[in-house]
């Protein structure tokens, strides 16, 4: 028997969380995925994510494209586009080359429209303080007498 490679149709939903589903963790998928329940964690995919009217997502999302009709809290990094429908609510950060927001949508987000995706989301960037040349980390300077 020959091994056949599965092909994924981006227009068809290949995975689904129903409105009575609660899930915490990492989500990776090929094809399109729909969330109508509650999800908390990280989502990574080159494909499409649909957050339905009942969907509540609290996550860092790295995705091809996302359509929001429910609620998202976190960072969305989309390679293609982010669409927020009139019933949608986004709180956090959006980084994408194309942002579409319908009238009536709730948007409380730092938005950046760019083709270049950062290596890590802005929330993960650490503030670096320069150290003095005279002191080493963990050692206190004692007064000279």
SEMARFI-319901 format. One line per field, with one value per residue: residue number from 1; residue in three letters; x, y, z of N, C-alpha, C in turn. Coordinates in pm, whole numbers, plus 32768, in hexadecimal, padded with zeros to 4 digits. Example, Ala and Ser with C-alpha at 12.3 -4.5 7.8 and 13.67 -1.06 7.14 Angstrom:
<pts>
num: (1 | 2)
residuo: (ALA | SER)
n.xx: (8527 | 8505)
n.yy: (7DC7 | 7F1F)
n.zz: (830C | 82C4)
ca.xx: (84CE | 8557)
ca.yy: (7E3E | 7F96)
ca.zz: (830C | 82CA)
c.xx: (8528 | 850A)
c.yy: (7EB6 | 8003)
c.zz: (830C | 8313)
</pts>
This chain:
<pts>
num: (1 | 2 | 3 | 4 | 5 | 6 | 7 | 8 | 9 | 10 | 11 | 12 | 13 | 14 | 15 | 16 | 17 | 18 | 19 | 20 | 21 | 22 | 23 | 24 | 25 | 26 | 27 | 28 | 29 | 30 | 31 | 32 | 33 | 34 | 35 | 36 | 37 | 38 | 39 | 40 | 41 | 42 | 43 | 44 | 45 | 46 | 47 | 48 | 49 | 50 | 51 | 52 | 53 | 54 | 55 | 56 | 57 | 58 | 59 | 60 | 61 | 62 | 63 | 64 | 65 | 66 | 67 | 68 | 69 | 70 | 71 | 72 | 73 | 74 | 75 | 76 | 77 | 78 | 79 | 80 | 81 | 82 | 83 | 84 | 85 | 86 | 87 | 88 | 89 | 90 | 91 | 92 | 93 | 94 | 95 | 96 | 97 | 98 | 99 | 100 | 101 | 102 | 103 | 104 | 105 | 106 | 107 | 108 | 109 | 110 | 111 | 112 | 113 | 114 | 115 | 116 | 117 | 118 | 119 | 120 | 121 | 122 | 123 | 124 | 125 | 126 | 127 | 128 | 129 | 130 | 131 | 132 | 133 | 134 | 135 | 136 | 137 | 138 | 139 | 140 | 141 | 142 | 143 | 144 | 145)
residuo: (UNK | UNK | UNK | UNK | UNK | UNK | UNK | UNK | UNK | UNK | UNK | UNK | UNK | UNK | UNK | UNK | UNK | UNK | UNK | UNK | UNK | UNK | UNK | UNK | UNK | UNK | UNK | UNK | UNK | UNK | UNK | UNK | UNK | UNK | UNK | UNK | UNK | UNK | UNK | UNK | UNK | UNK | UNK | UNK | UNK | UNK | UNK | UNK | UNK | UNK | UNK | UNK | UNK | UNK | UNK | UNK | UNK | UNK | UNK | UNK | UNK | UNK | UNK | UNK | UNK | UNK | UNK | UNK | UNK | UNK | UNK | UNK | UNK | UNK | UNK | UNK | UNK | UNK | UNK | UNK | UNK | UNK | UNK | UNK | UNK | UNK | UNK | UNK | UNK | UNK | UNK | UNK | UNK | UNK | UNK | UNK | UNK | UNK | UNK | UNK | UNK | UNK | UNK | UNK | UNK | UNK | UNK | UNK | UNK | UNK | UNK | UNK | UNK | UNK | UNK | UNK | UNK | UNK | UNK | UNK | UNK | UNK | UNK | UNK | UNK | UNK | UNK | UNK | UNK | UNK | UNK | UNK | UNK | UNK | UNK | UNK | UNK | UNK | UNK | UNK | UNK | UNK | UNK | UNK | UNK)
n.xx: (8053 | 8038 | 80C2 | 7FFD | 8002 | 7F5F | 7E8D | 7E37 | 7D19 | 7CFB | 7C0C | 7B54 | 7AD6 | 7BA3 | 7BC1 | 7B23 | 7AA3 | 7999 | 788B | 786E | 7963 | 7A94 | 7BE5 | 7D3A | 7E82 | 7F6C | 7F31 | 7F47 | 7F1B | 7EB7 | 7E12 | 7CCC | 7C58 | 7B5B | 7AE7 | 79F6 | 79D6 | 7A84 | 7BD5 | 7D20 | 7E6E | 7F6A | 7F68 | 7FCD | 7FF4 | 8000 | 7F1F | 7DB9 | 7CF6 | 7BC3 | 7B02 | 79E7 | 789D | 7865 | 795E | 7A76 | 7BB0 | 7CE7 | 7E19 | 7F65 | 7F85 | 7FFC | 7FD5 | 7F4F | 7E66 | 7D54 | 7C03 | 7B2C | 7A13 | 79C4 | 7A64 | 7BAE | 7CCF | 7E12 | 7F3C | 7F3B | 7FD5 | 7FD0 | 8014 | 7F8F | 7E7F | 7DA7 | 7C60 | 7B5B | 7A1F | 78D8 | 7869 | 7947 | 7A5B | 7B8B | 7C9F | 7DD7 | 7EF7 | 7F2C | 7FCC | 7FFB | 7FEF | 7F01 | 7DE0 | 7C92 | 7B7A | 7A35 | 791A | 78A2 | 7934 | 7A02 | 7B2C | 7C4A | 7D6F | 7ECE | 7F32 | 7FE3 | 8030 | 80DC | 81BE | 828B | 82D2 | 830F | 8411 | 83CA | 829F | 8239 | 81F8 | 82A6 | 839B | 84BB | 8522 | 8659 | 8751 | 886F | 899C | 8A74 | 8BD1 | 8C70 | 8BF2 | 8B82 | 8A80 | 89AB | 8A5D | 8A9C | 8B06 | 8BFA | 8C22 | 8D44 | 8E44)
n.yy: (7F8A | 80DC | 81FF | 8311 | 846D | 854A | 864F | 879A | 885E | 89AA | 8A35 | 8999 | 8931 | 8888 | 884A | 8872 | 891C | 88F8 | 89C4 | 8979 | 8929 | 8930 | 8982 | 896E | 89B9 | 895D | 899C | 891D | 890B | 889A | 890B | 8999 | 8A1D | 8A2C | 8AE1 | 8AD5 | 8ABA | 8ADA | 8B39 | 8B2C | 8B86 | 8B3C | 8B71 | 8AF2 | 8AFE | 8AE6 | 8B0A | 8B52 | 8BEB | 8BEB | 8CA1 | 8C6F | 8D01 | 8CB6 | 8C7D | 8C98 | 8D01 | 8CF6 | 8D3B | 8D21 | 8D51 | 8CD0 | 8CD6 | 8C89 | 8D0F | 8DB6 | 8DBC | 8E72 | 8E52 | 8E2E | 8E49 | 8EBB | 8EBA | 8F25 | 8EF3 | 8F19 | 8EA3 | 8EB1 | 8E2B | 8E5E | 8EE2 | 8F90 | 8F85 | 902F | 9001 | 90A3 | 9045 | 8FFE | 9005 | 9086 | 9089 | 90F9 | 90BD | 90EF | 907C | 9091 | 907F | 90D1 | 9161 | 9147 | 91E1 | 91D2 | 92B0 | 92F0 | 9231 | 91D9 | 925D | 925F | 928C | 927F | 92C6 | 9258 | 9277 | 91BF | 9117 | 908C | 8FA2 | 8F9E | 8EF4 | 8EAA | 8EDE | 9030 | 9035 | 8F83 | 8FF2 | 9050 | 9144 | 91CF | 9229 | 92F1 | 9282 | 92F5 | 9326 | 9301 | 925D | 9111 | 9028 | 8FD0 | 9016 | 90FA | 924A | 92B1 | 93B9 | 948B | 94B1)
n.zz: (8000 | 7FAB | 8044 | 8083 | 8072 | 8146 | 80E6 | 813E | 8149 | 815A | 816E | 81EC | 8328 | 8402 | 8507 | 864C | 876A | 8838 | 88C4 | 89CE | 8A21 | 8AD7 | 8AD0 | 8B21 | 8AC2 | 89BD | 8868 | 872B | 85CE | 8481 | 835E | 8391 | 84CA | 85C2 | 86D9 | 87C5 | 88CB | 8A03 | 8A11 | 8A8A | 8A7C | 8990 | 8831 | 8700 | 85A9 | 8444 | 83C0 | 83B4 | 84B4 | 855A | 8632 | 86CB | 8715 | 8822 | 887D | 8956 | 897E | 8A15 | 89D5 | 8941 | 87F7 | 86CD | 8583 | 8439 | 83CF | 8476 | 84E3 | 85A2 | 865E | 8758 | 8891 | 88D5 | 899A | 89B4 | 88EE | 8796 | 867D | 8534 | 83F6 | 8306 | 8322 | 840E | 8475 | 850B | 856B | 858B | 867B | 8701 | 87EF | 884F | 8920 | 8967 | 88A8 | 874E | 8631 | 84E6 | 837A | 8307 | 8381 | 83D8 | 8450 | 84B4 | 84C9 | 860C | 8690 | 87AC | 880C | 88B8 | 88A0 | 8855 | 871F | 8604 | 84BC | 83E6 | 8307 | 836D | 845E | 85B8 | 867A | 877C | 883F | 88A0 | 89B3 | 8A21 | 8A14 | 8ABC | 8BA7 | 8BA7 | 8C87 | 8C93 | 8D2A | 8E2D | 8DFF | 8ED7 | 8F8B | 8FD4 | 8F7C | 9089 | 9153 | 9254 | 9267 | 9344 | 942D | 9414 | 94FF)
ca.xx: (8000 | 8087 | 80A4 | 7FC4 | 800D | 7EDF | 7E8E | 7DD8 | 7CD0 | 7CF4 | 7B84 | 7B02 | 7AF8 | 7BDA | 7BBB | 7AB7 | 7A83 | 790E | 7875 | 7876 | 79EA | 7AFB | 7C65 | 7DB3 | 7EFA | 7FA6 | 7EE1 | 7F86 | 7EC4 | 7EBD | 7D87 | 7C8C | 7C29 | 7AF5 | 7AD7 | 797A | 79DE | 7AEB | 7C5D | 7D87 | 7EF2 | 7FAF | 7F39 | 8030 | 7FCF | 800E | 7E9A | 7D52 | 7CB1 | 7B43 | 7AD2 | 7958 | 7857 | 7870 | 79EA | 7AC4 | 7C3A | 7D4F | 7E8D | 7FC2 | 7F5E | 804E | 7F76 | 7F49 | 7DFF | 7CF2 | 7B84 | 7AFC | 7989 | 79B9 | 7ABE | 7C3B | 7D28 | 7E9B | 7F86 | 7F1F | 8034 | 7F9A | 8064 | 7F3B | 7E22 | 7D50 | 7BDB | 7B0A | 7995 | 7891 | 7853 | 79CA | 7A9C | 7C19 | 7CE8 | 7E63 | 7F50 | 7F17 | 8037 | 7FCF | 7FF7 | 7E7B | 7D82 | 7C0B | 7B26 | 79AE | 78D6 | 7865 | 7994 | 7A49 | 7BBB | 7CA1 | 7DEA | 7F3E | 7F2F | 8055 | 801F | 8160 | 81D8 | 82F8 | 82A8 | 837D | 8436 | 837A | 823A | 8265 | 81E7 | 8315 | 8418 | 84EA | 8569 | 86E1 | 8792 | 8901 | 89DB | 8AEB | 8C4C | 8CB1 | 8BAA | 8B5B | 89FB | 89A5 | 8AB9 | 8A84 | 8B7F | 8C0B | 8C60 | 8DD3 | 8E64)
ca.yy: (8000 | 8156 | 8268 | 8389 | 84E6 | 858D | 86DD | 87E2 | 88C9 | 8A19 | 8A6B | 893D | 8925 | 8804 | 8836 | 88C2 | 8917 | 891F | 8A2E | 8942 | 88F6 | 8984 | 8942 | 89B9 | 8979 | 8982 | 896F | 8926 | 88C6 | 88B8 | 891E | 8A03 | 89F2 | 8A86 | 8ADD | 8B0E | 8AA9 | 8B29 | 8B06 | 8B7C | 8B4D | 8B6A | 8B3A | 8B02 | 8ABD | 8B36 | 8B05 | 8BB2 | 8BD7 | 8C31 | 8CA7 | 8C83 | 8D5D | 8C88 | 8C5F | 8CEF | 8CD1 | 8D42 | 8CF5 | 8D5B | 8D0F | 8CE2 | 8C98 | 8CBD | 8D76 | 8D9F | 8E02 | 8E79 | 8E7A | 8E21 | 8E9C | 8E95 | 8F07 | 8EF7 | 8F25 | 8ED7 | 8EBC | 8E6D | 8E41 | 8E91 | 8F4B | 8F84 | 8FBD | 9035 | 901B | 9101 | 9008 | 8FD9 | 9055 | 9066 | 90D5 | 90CE | 90ED | 90B4 | 9096 | 9053 | 90DB | 9100 | 9162 | 916E | 91ED | 91FA | 930E | 92B0 | 91D9 | 9210 | 924E | 92A1 | 9247 | 92BF | 928B | 9273 | 9238 | 91AD | 9094 | 904C | 8F6D | 8F9B | 8E70 | 8E8D | 8F46 | 90A0 | 9019 | 8F31 | 903C | 9072 | 91C2 | 91B4 | 929B | 92E4 | 9272 | 9346 | 92DA | 92EB | 91FD | 9093 | 9002 | 8F86 | 904A | 9185 | 929B | 92DC | 943E | 948C | 94FD)
ca.zz: (8000 | 7FA2 | 80A6 | 8046 | 80C3 | 8159 | 80C5 | 8192 | 8108 | 81B9 | 8179 | 823B | 83B6 | 841E | 8597 | 8686 | 87F9 | 8849 | 8927 | 8A55 | 8A33 | 8B15 | 8AB6 | 8B43 | 8A8E | 893C | 87F7 | 86A7 | 856F | 83F3 | 8335 | 83DE | 854E | 85F9 | 876A | 87FA | 895A | 8A48 | 89FF | 8ACC | 8A63 | 8918 | 87B3 | 8695 | 852C | 83CB | 8383 | 83DE | 8533 | 8565 | 86BB | 86BC | 876F | 88AD | 889B | 89AF | 8973 | 8A5B | 899F | 88E1 | 877B | 8655 | 8527 | 83B1 | 83D5 | 84E0 | 84DB | 862C | 8679 | 87E8 | 88E2 | 88DD | 89F0 | 899E | 887C | 8717 | 8611 | 84BE | 837D | 829A | 834D | 8484 | 845D | 8584 | 8543 | 85E1 | 86FE | 8735 | 8857 | 885A | 8985 | 8966 | 883E | 86CA | 85D2 | 846A | 8309 | 82E1 | 83F2 | 83B2 | 84C7 | 8490 | 8521 | 8680 | 86D3 | 881F | 87F6 | 8919 | 887C | 8813 | 8699 | 85AC | 843A | 83AB | 82CA | 83B6 | 84DF | 8619 | 86AA | 87F3 | 8852 | 88F2 | 8A41 | 8A4E | 8A0E | 8B42 | 8BB2 | 8BD3 | 8CC5 | 8C8D | 8DAD | 8E45 | 8DE9 | 8F57 | 8FDE | 8F98 | 8FAA | 9105 | 91B8 | 927C | 9277 | 93CF | 9433 | 942E | 9579)
c.xx: (8058 | 805F | 8070 | 7FD4 | 7F84 | 7EED | 7E1F | 7D9B | 7CBA | 7C67 | 7B28 | 7B34 | 7B27 | 7BDA | 7B59 | 7AB1 | 79F6 | 78FF | 787D | 7901 | 7A42 | 7B7E | 7CD6 | 7E29 | 7F2B | 7F4D | 7F2E | 7F2F | 7EE7 | 7E2D | 7D4E | 7C54 | 7BC7 | 7AEB | 7A54 | 7975 | 7A45 | 7B72 | 7CBD | 7E0E | 7F36 | 7F76 | 7FA0 | 8002 | 7FE7 | 7F85 | 7E3D | 7D11 | 7C33 | 7B1B | 7A3F | 791D | 7865 | 78FF | 7A2B | 7B50 | 7C96 | 7DD2 | 7EEB | 7FAD | 7FBF | 8009 | 7F87 | 7EE4 | 7D9A | 7C78 | 7B47 | 7A6C | 796D | 7A1B | 7B4B | 7C83 | 7DB3 | 7ED9 | 7F61 | 7F8B | 8003 | 7FEE | 8012 | 7EDE | 7DDB | 7CCF | 7B8E | 7A7E | 794F | 7877 | 78D6 | 7A03 | 7B2D | 7C5A | 7D77 | 7EB4 | 7F30 | 7F8A | 8013 | 7FE2 | 7F6E | 7E1C | 7CFB | 7BB6 | 7A9D | 7977 | 7891 | 78C3 | 79D6 | 7ADD | 7C06 | 7D2A | 7E52 | 7F48 | 7FA7 | 803D | 80A6 | 816A | 8242 | 82C7 | 8320 | 8399 | 83E7 | 8316 | 826D | 825A | 825B | 839B | 843F | 8535 | 85F3 | 871C | 8829 | 893B | 8A57 | 8B67 | 8C8E | 8C6C | 8B8C | 8AD1 | 8A03 | 8A03 | 8A99 | 8B09 | 8B87 | 8C4F | 8CF4 | 8DED | 8EF1)
c.yy: (807D | 81B7 | 82E2 | 83FE | 8526 | 861E | 8720 | 8853 | 8937 | 8A4E | 8A13 | 8939 | 8897 | 87E4 | 8897 | 88AE | 894B | 8983 | 89FB | 890C | 895E | 8939 | 89A0 | 896F | 89B3 | 894A | 8988 | 88D7 | 88EB | 88BC | 8991 | 89CC | 8A5A | 8A71 | 8B22 | 8B00 | 8B07 | 8AE6 | 8B65 | 8B39 | 8B8E | 8B25 | 8B5A | 8AB6 | 8B1D | 8B48 | 8B6F | 8B88 | 8C29 | 8C2C | 8CD0 | 8CE1 | 8D37 | 8C6E | 8CC8 | 8CB5 | 8D30 | 8CFF | 8D52 | 8D0B | 8D35 | 8C92 | 8CD0 | 8D2E | 8D50 | 8DF6 | 8DFD | 8EAA | 8E72 | 8E7E | 8E62 | 8EF4 | 8ECE | 8F37 | 8ED3 | 8F03 | 8E6B | 8E8F | 8E7F | 8F01 | 8F27 | 8FCB | 8FBB | 905D | 9072 | 90C9 | 8FE7 | 903A | 9027 | 90C4 | 90A1 | 910F | 90A3 | 90DF | 9049 | 90B2 | 9116 | 90F2 | 9197 | 916E | 9221 | 925D | 92C1 | 9254 | 9223 | 91F3 | 92A1 | 9260 | 92A5 | 927C | 92B7 | 922A | 9237 | 9124 | 9047 | 9022 | 8F6B | 8F0C | 8E48 | 8EFF | 8FB4 | 9084 | 8FC8 | 8F7B | 9068 | 90F7 | 91A5 | 9235 | 9289 | 92DA | 92CA | 92EE | 92B5 | 9282 | 917F | 906F | 8FB0 | 8FB8 | 90DB | 91CC | 92C4 | 9364 | 9434 | 94E3 | 952A)
c.zz: (8000 | 8010 | 805C | 80A6 | 80CD | 8132 | 8115 | 8142 | 816F | 81CD | 81CD | 82CB | 83D0 | 84B3 | 85D6 | 871E | 8806 | 88BB | 89B7 | 8A76 | 8A76 | 8B04 | 8ADA | 8B06 | 8A0C | 88CD | 8777 | 8647 | 84E0 | 83C4 | 8386 | 8461 | 8581 | 868F | 878E | 8891 | 8996 | 8A35 | 8A44 | 8AB1 | 89EC | 889D | 8748 | 861A | 84B9 | 8389 | 83BA | 8460 | 8532 | 85F8 | 86B2 | 8724 | 8802 | 88D8 | 88F3 | 89B4 | 89BE | 8A37 | 8955 | 8862 | 870B | 85EA | 849B | 83AA | 8442 | 84C9 | 8568 | 8630 | 870E | 882D | 88E5 | 893B | 89DB | 8925 | 8801 | 86B4 | 8599 | 8443 | 830D | 82C7 | 83CE | 8462 | 84DF | 855A | 85AB | 866C | 8744 | 879A | 8860 | 88BE | 8984 | 88F9 | 87BC | 8670 | 8553 | 83F5 | 82E3 | 8357 | 83C2 | 8431 | 849C | 84F6 | 8591 | 86CB | 8746 | 880D | 885D | 890B | 8843 | 878B | 8648 | 8529 | 83F3 | 836C | 8316 | 8441 | 853E | 8647 | 8725 | 8806 | 88AE | 8987 | 8A7A | 8A4A | 8A9A | 8B3E | 8BEC | 8C0C | 8CBC | 8D1A | 8DB6 | 8E32 | 8E6E | 8FAC | 8F8E | 8FCC | 902B | 9171 | 91D5 | 928A | 9309 | 93CF | 9453 | 94A8 | 957C)
</pts>
